[in-house]
Amino acid sequence: MEVSDDLPYNDYFEYFGPHYRLHIDPSNANNENTPEFLRKIQEGVMENLRHLPHVPSVQMQPVGDESFTAKCLNAEEADRDNANPDIRLHHTMMDASTEDQGEFYDNEKEGGDIRNEQSFKRCGSETETGDAEIAKKPKME
């Protein structure tokens, strides 16, 4: 199947100028790269590569039949992961997943229920001088 030489107008249409055809004419420029020049460049590259230190490699080894999860998880964790989500877990599994209150938590209950938040907004009833009577009021139009 031959591809048409006519191009539909698109965002890249200008790149195909001045003839605006798909198949461009070969360039009239002469190839100034002589075979000796190319051979010298190739020899220089090979010489530079020869002086580079080699990278140690690792031998290929067969992978075992056991999967990662079977090796790392014990039977109880595997049972918990494979359990039916519509049925409650046995109370021994639930007791094992309960954490002690003395453990550290990454939430607002740590440190006496004080959140790590700070507001830099000024209070609406006081100004910078502390005068409650001259408080800012919303602009009414």
C-alpha positions, 0 to 999 in steps of 0.5 A: 500500500502506497502512502499518499504524498498529499498532507492534510493541514495540521499543526506541523504543516509548516515543517514540510515546506516549501513543497508541503509534501510527505516525501521530501526530496533528497538533499543536494549537499555533498557528503563530506565525511570521508571513509578515513575520517569516519574510521579515525573517529571510530578508532578514537571512540574505541580507544576511549572506551578501552581506557574506561574501567569496567563495571562488575556484573552479577551472575544470573541465578535461578529464581525460587518457586516460592513467592515473596509473600509466602516467604515473608508472611507467616501463616496467621498474616496470610490467613488474615490477608486471604480472609473473606471481607464479608465475614468477621475475623476470629477474636484471636486475630482481632486481639492481635491487631489491637494496639496498646494505648501506650504506643505512639500514634501519628494523629491528634491524640498524641500530646494531649489532643493538641493538633500541630496547627497554627493560625496567623489570622487576626481576630475580627474583634481586635486590631493590632493595638488591641482596641476592641472598640475600633474593630474593623467592620466589613465594608458596606456599599 
